[in-house]
Amino acid sequence: MIEIKRILCPIDFSEYSARALEFAVRMAAWYGSTLHVLHVMPLLPPSTVSAQGEASRQLARKNLAHSVDRCWRADVPIEQELCESSDAAGRILERAETLDADLIVTGSHGRTGFARVLLGSVVESLLHRSRRPVLVVPSHLAASKRARPVGFSRVLCAVDFSADSLSGLAYAFSIAEEADAQLTLINVIEKPPELEHSPLEPDFDIERYHADAEARQLTKLRALVPDTATSYCTVRAAVLEGSASREVLRLAMVQGADLIVMGVHGRHALDLAIFGSNSKDVVIQAQCPVLVVPAGRRSSLRAAS
């Protein structure tokens, strides 16, 4: 089982990061974690040189304290930190390493605005460079889900059988165990199976071949389910055809998923992810939080005491 002892939540005082902070507080309460709230300011001149720079620092400290106070609850230890850097994502990742954060929680949109979404934002840089799991809370998360306590009763995990996706699967099973959840494993066949046998024979049965390909993938998915899994959660498996991101998002919508889990490469995650560029589409368009797990994080799973 995953033991999340420390959560890092970077904020920029936008409405998007405010929602992420609210979610991070509820996550910390659920896991019994310490929450570290970080705001990274642009580099400013020393106060001895610029009174305006010091005024900006004072305003940022005030906004940081106000953000924390709005989400305060007695059962969650919250630390707050203000720092300056020309590389916000780099400083966030540096603090994640120093703190040994088990999870980074961030909003899907920052002060760059809705139009740019993730492109060129600090969030995208985090997803590219983080060696630790990043939970992205969408700006358009339904109000009903924002108001209730964190509880992932329906978890969807995308699997392509690579070692990278299995890192995410380990987290999905652990979360499902913690929440006594329904876990759905999904594999998407993007390339039509018949293209592997070209030219086709005159009597080639395309429908049967599709059915056989789906059955093979379904068998592989079910083989990933531990024998003990049914004792703590309900596990389903689904194999679909089409665009990976579209099918993941569609099934998540149909099932009312509370969480989507994807395991990706540790470096340049969104470029080299299990679904290639489709991973970015999932993060941007999902109606629920998306947990992006870099490769190799299975070794970081710790037995809960």
DOMI-407227 format. One record per residue (C-alpha): residue in one letter; x, y, z. Coordinates in nm, 2 decimals. Layout:
N
- A:X:Y:Z;
...
This chain:
305
- M:0.00:0.00:0.00;
- I:0.12:0.35:-0.07;
- E:0.20:0.56:0.23;
- I:0.18:0.93:0.15;
- K:0.36:1.11:0.44;
- R:0.42:1.44:0.27;
- I:0.24:1.63:0.00;
- L:0.38:1.93:-0.19;
- C:0.13:2.18:-0.33;
- P:0.26:2.47:-0.53;
- I:0.02:2.76:-0.57;
- D:0.02:3.08:-0.77;
- F:-0.29:3.24:-0.61;
- S:-0.51:3.17:-0.92;
- E:-0.85:3.01:-0.88;
- Y:-0.70:2.70:-1.04;
- S:-0.43:2.65:-0.78;
- A:-0.68:2.74:-0.50;
- R:-0.89:2.44:-0.61;
- A:-0.58:2.22:-0.62;
- L:-0.49:2.34:-0.26;
- E:-0.84:2.25:-0.14;
- F:-0.80:1.90:-0.29;
- A:-0.45:1.87:-0.14;
- V:-0.58:1.95:0.20;
- R:-0.84:1.68:0.17;
- M:-0.58:1.43:0.04;
- A:-0.36:1.51:0.34;
- A:-0.65:1.45:0.57;
- W:-0.73:1.12:0.40;
- Y:-0.37:0.99:0.42;
- G:-0.27:1.15:0.74;
- S:0.00:1.35:0.56;
- T:0.18:1.68:0.62;
- L:0.10:1.94:0.35;
- H:0.37:2.18:0.23;
- V:0.23:2.48:0.04;
- L:0.48:2.65:-0.18;
- H:0.47:2.98:-0.37;
- V:0.75:3.06:-0.61;
- M:0.79:3.43:-0.69;
- P:0.99:3.57:-0.98;
- L:1.33:3.70:-0.88;
- L:1.31:4.05:-0.73;
- P:1.58:4.30:-0.65;
- P:1.70:4.31:-0.28;
- S:1.49:4.52:-0.04;
- T:1.79:4.74:0.01;
- V:1.77:4.83:-0.36;
- S:1.40:4.83:-0.43;
- A:1.12:4.91:-0.19;
- Q:0.88:4.79:-0.46;
- G:1.04:4.45:-0.45;
- E:1.00:4.42:-0.07;
- A:0.64:4.54:-0.10;
- S:0.58:4.26:-0.35;
- R:0.73:4.01:-0.11;
- Q:0.50:4.13:0.17;
- L:0.20:4.10:-0.05;
- A:0.29:3.75:-0.15;
- R:0.34:3.65:0.21;
- K:0.00:3.79:0.29;
- N:-0.16:3.60:0.00;
- L:0.01:3.28:0.09;
- A:-0.11:3.30:0.45;
- H:-0.46:3.39:0.34;
- S:-0.47:3.09:0.10;
- V:-0.36:2.85:0.38;
- D:-0.61:3.00:0.63;
- R:-0.90:2.95:0.39;
- C:-0.82:2.57:0.38;
- W:-0.71:2.53:0.73;
- R:-0.83:2.23:0.93;
- A:-0.71:2.10:1.26;
- D:-0.63:1.75:1.15;
- V:-0.39:1.85:0.87;
- P:-0.04:1.99:0.96;
- I:0.03:2.26:0.70;
- E:0.37:2.42:0.63;
- Q:0.40:2.73:0.41;
- E:0.70:2.86:0.21;
- L:0.77:3.16:-0.01;
- C:1.07:3.16:-0.23;
- E:1.21:3.34:-0.54;
- S:1.34:3.18:-0.86;
- S:1.36:3.24:-1.23;
- D:1.27:2.87:-1.28;
- A:0.95:2.80:-1.09;
- A:0.92:2.44:-1.20;
- G:1.28:2.37:-1.12;
- R:1.24:2.52:-0.77;
- I:0.92:2.32:-0.71;
- L:1.10:1.99:-0.81;
- E:1.40:2.08:-0.60;
- R:1.18:2.13:-0.29;
- A:1.00:1.80:-0.37;
- E:1.33:1.62:-0.36;
- T:1.45:1.80:-0.04;
- L:1.12:1.73:0.14;
- D:1.11:1.38:0.00;
- A:0.75:1.45:-0.11;
- D:0.55:1.14:-0.19;
- L:0.31:1.34:-0.41;
- I:0.29:1.68:-0.59;
- V:-0.06:1.82:-0.62;
- T:-0.12:2.10:-0.87;
- G:-0.39:2.27:-1.07;
- S:-0.42:2.21:-1.44;
- H:-0.41:2.58:-1.53;
- G:-0.21:2.86:-1.38;
- R:-0.18:3.23:-1.41;
- T:-0.10:3.19:-1.78;
- G:-0.48:3.15:-1.83;
- F:-0.72:2.91:-1.98;
- A:-0.63:2.97:-2.34;
- R:-0.27:2.83:-2.30;
- V:-0.39:2.54:-2.09;
- L:-0.08:2.33:-2.01;
- L:0.12:2.44:-2.31;
- G:0.43:2.63:-2.19;
- S:0.31:2.64:-1.83;
- V:0.48:2.55:-1.51;
- V:0.25:2.25:-1.49;
- E:0.37:2.11:-1.81;
- S:0.73:2.15:-1.71;
- L:0.65:1.96:-1.38;
- L:0.50:1.67:-1.58;
- H:0.80:1.67:-1.81;
- R:1.06:1.67:-1.53;
- S:0.92:1.53:-1.22;
- R:1.06:1.20:-1.08;
- R:0.77:1.19:-0.83;
- P:0.40:1.13:-0.89;
- V:0.20:1.44:-0.99;
- L:-0.17:1.47:-0.92;
- V:-0.33:1.72:-1.16;
- V:-0.66:1.87:-1.04;
- P:-0.86:2.01:-1.34;
- S:-0.99:2.36:-1.32;
- H:-1.32:2.24:-1.44;
- L:-1.36:1.98:-1.16;
- A:-1.73:1.96:-1.08;
- A:-1.84:2.15:-0.77;
- S:-2.00:1.84:-0.62;
- K:-1.66:1.67:-0.63;
- R:-1.48:1.97:-0.49;
- A:-1.71:1.99:-0.19;
- R:-1.70:1.63:-0.08;
- P:-1.42:1.45:0.11;
- V:-1.16:1.28:-0.10;
- G:-1.26:0.93:-0.17;
- F:-1.17:0.76:-0.50;
- S:-1.46:0.51:-0.53;
- R:-1.41:0.47:-0.91;
- V:-1.05:0.46:-1.04;
- L:-0.95:0.42:-1.41;
- C:-0.60:0.31:-1.49;
- A:-0.46:0.31:-1.85;
- V:-0.24:0.02:-1.93;
- D:-0.03:-0.06:-2.24;
- F:0.17:-0.34:-2.07;
- S:0.50:-0.14:-2.07;
- A:0.71:-0.12:-1.76;
- D:0.61:0.25:-1.74;
- S:0.24:0.18:-1.73;
- L:0.29:-0.09:-1.47;
- S:0.43:0.18:-1.24;
- G:0.10:0.36:-1.26;
- L:-0.09:0.03:-1.22;
- A:0.09:-0.04:-0.88;
- Y:-0.04:0.30:-0.76;
- A:-0.39:0.23:-0.89;
- F:-0.41:-0.10:-0.70;
- S:-0.28:0.07:-0.38;
- I:-0.53:0.35:-0.41;
- A:-0.82:0.11:-0.48;
- E:-0.72:-0.09:-0.17;
- E:-0.71:0.22:0.05;
- A:-1.05:0.34:-0.08;
- D:-1.22:0.00:-0.13;
- A:-1.28:0.12:-0.48;
- Q:-1.39:-0.01:-0.82;
- L:-1.08:-0.02:-1.04;
- T:-1.11:-0.04:-1.41;
- L:-0.81:-0.13:-1.62;
- I:-0.83:-0.01:-1.98;
- N:-0.62:-0.09:-2.28;
- V:-0.68:0.08:-2.61;
- I:-0.60:-0.08:-2.95;
- E:-0.52:0.22:-3.17;
- K:-0.39:0.04:-3.47;
- P:-0.66:-0.17:-3.65;
- P:-0.55:-0.53:-3.61;
- E:-0.60:-0.62:-3.97;
- L:-0.33:-0.39:-4.08;
- E:-0.08:-0.64:-3.93;
- H:-0.19:-0.88:-4.20;
- S:-0.17:-0.71:-4.53;
- P:-0.27:-0.79:-4.80;
- L:-0.58:-0.95:-4.66;
- E:-0.69:-1.28:-4.79;
- P:-1.03:-1.28:-4.97;
- D:-1.20:-1.48:-4.70;
- F:-1.04:-1.28:-4.41;
- D:-1.30:-1.23:-4.13;
- I:-1.23:-0.88:-4.00;
- E:-1.48:-0.90:-3.72;
- R:-1.35:-1.22:-3.59;
- Y:-0.99:-1.10:-3.60;
- H:-1.09:-0.79:-3.40;
- A:-1.27:-1.01:-3.15;
- D:-0.96:-1.23:-3.12;
- A:-0.73:-0.93:-3.07;
- E:-0.96:-0.79:-2.80;
- A:-0.97:-1.12:-2.63;
- R:-0.59:-1.15:-2.62;
- Q:-0.55:-0.80:-2.47;
- L:-0.83:-0.87:-2.22;
- T:-0.65:-1.19:-2.11;
- K:-0.33:-0.99:-2.06;
- L:-0.51:-0.73:-1.86;
- R:-0.67:-0.98:-1.63;
- A:-0.33:-1.15:-1.57;
- L:-0.21:-0.83:-1.41;
- V:-0.47:-0.85:-1.13;
- P:-0.32:-1.00:-0.81;
- D:-0.52:-1.29:-0.66;
- T:-0.57:-1.09:-0.35;
- A:-0.72:-0.79:-0.53;
- T:-1.08:-0.91:-0.51;
- S:-1.05:-0.90:-0.13;
- Y:-1.02:-0.53:-0.11;
- C:-1.16:-0.39:-0.44;
- T:-1.37:-0.46:-0.74;
- V:-1.15:-0.49:-1.06;
- R:-1.28:-0.47:-1.41;
- A:-1.09:-0.49:-1.74;
- A:-1.19:-0.32:-2.07;
- V:-1.03:-0.33:-2.42;
- L:-1.14:-0.07:-2.66;
- E:-1.05:0.04:-3.01;
- G:-0.98:0.39:-3.13;
- S:-0.79:0.70:-3.01;
- A:-0.64:0.62:-2.68;
- S:-0.70:0.96:-2.52;
- R:-1.06:0.97:-2.65;
- E:-1.15:0.63:-2.52;
- V:-0.99:0.68:-2.18;
- L:-1.18:1.01:-2.14;
- R:-1.50:0.86:-2.27;
- L:-1.49:0.57:-2.04;
- A:-1.40:0.79:-1.74;
- M:-1.70:1.01:-1.82;
- V:-1.94:0.71:-1.86;
- Q:-1.82:0.55:-1.53;
- G:-1.81:0.88:-1.34;
- A:-1.44:0.82:-1.25;
- D:-1.30:1.00:-0.95;
- L:-0.94:0.94:-1.07;
- I:-0.74:0.85:-1.38;
- V:-0.40:0.69:-1.33;
- M:-0.13:0.68:-1.60;
- G:0.23:0.55:-1.57;
- V:0.48:0.74:-1.79;
- H:0.85:0.77:-1.85;
- G:1.04:0.96:-1.58;
- R:1.18:1.21:-1.83;
- H:0.98:1.40:-2.09;
- A:0.68:1.23:-1.96;
- L:0.42:1.38:-2.19;
- D:0.63:1.32:-2.50;
- L:0.72:0.96:-2.42;
- A:0.41:0.85:-2.23;
- I:0.23:0.53:-2.27;
- F:-0.01:0.70:-2.52;
- G:0.24:0.94:-2.67;
- S:0.09:1.29:-2.71;
- N:-0.25:1.15:-2.61;
- S:-0.14:1.17:-2.24;
- K:-0.14:1.54:-2.26;
- D:-0.50:1.53:-2.40;
- V:-0.61:1.32:-2.10;
- V:-0.45:1.56:-1.85;
- I:-0.60:1.87:-2.02;
- Q:-0.95:1.73:-2.08;
- A:-1.02:1.50:-1.79;
- Q:-1.32:1.59:-1.57;
- C:-1.15:1.43:-1.27;
- P:-0.80:1.44:-1.12;
- V:-0.53:1.26:-1.31;
- L:-0.24:1.09:-1.13;
- V:0.08:1.08:-1.35;
- V:0.33:0.83:-1.21;
- P:0.69:0.84:-1.35;
- A:0.86:0.51:-1.43;
- G:1.02:0.32:-1.14;
- R:0.79:0.46:-0.87;
- R:0.68:0.10:-0.78;
- S:1.00:0.07:-0.58;
- S:0.89:0.36:-0.37;
- L:0.58:0.19:-0.25;
- R:0.61:0.15:0.13;
- A:0.42:-0.07:0.36;
- A:0.18:0.14:0.56;
- S:0.24:0.10:0.93;
